[in-house]
Amino acid sequence: MTAQASTHAMRILKVNHAGEHGAIHIYTGQILVARFTAPAMLSELREFKAHEEKHRALFAAELQRRACPPCRSAFLCAAGGFVLGFITGLFGRHAIAATTVAVERVVLRHLQAQLATLATIDEVASKVIASIVAEEQLHHDQSATHMGTKSFCTKPLQALVSGATEAVIWTGMRV
């Protein structure tokens, strides 16, 4: 593996670690508020958060194995994730579900692109990423079932969340 390929693989792992950190905080904010606005979703949100904690640990272990520090955007992912989770949690089940669907749609697209990129340059990083895809897809698919009849604000919310997620990933790959 070339130095440039190794650097790119580490950048991907760092950004994915920061993204999982952000996802944990999205669910933390949603869980805090969903006790009042969507109590029937609490079990699922806690399960999703546990998955994200496991994913973050996988990326952290791989970063540690490579003696690579975490991404500098991890704090922004956590703070932004909590705010996003808290605010969307205030709007209840449909907003919580729409947020998860939007985030996971972007994440899954990036994970598939990462797998294609890393397949020939970093087998270990590729395996770590491949190990989380099924659970991320589960989050997307299960959340889509809660969206029900889409309210007038679902599309704008998803566009906003998707755009913010893309911006965070783009920024993370460059800082």
GICORGI-V956834 format. One line per field, one symbol per residue. ss: DSSP state (H for helix, E for strand, L for the rest). phi: phi as a letter, one per 20 degrees, with the letter a starting at -180 (. if undefined). A space follows every 50 residues. Layout:
# GICORGI-V956834
ss: ???
phi: ???
This chain:
# GICORGI-V956834
ss: LLHHHHHHHHHHHHHHHHHHHHHHHHHHHHHHHHHHHLHHHHHHHHHHHH HHHHHHHHHHHHHHHLLLLLLLLHHHHHHHHHHHHHHHHHLLHHHHHHHH HHHHHHHHHHHHHHHHHHLLLLHHHHHHHHHHHHHHHHHHHHHHLLLLLL LLLHHHHHHHHHHHHHHHHHHHLLL
phi: .ffffffffffgfffffffffffgfffffffgefgddbgfegffffffff ffffffffffffffgeldffffegffffffffffffffffengfffffff gfffgffffffffffffegddbfffffffffdgffffggffffffeflff ffeffffffffffffffffgfgfdd
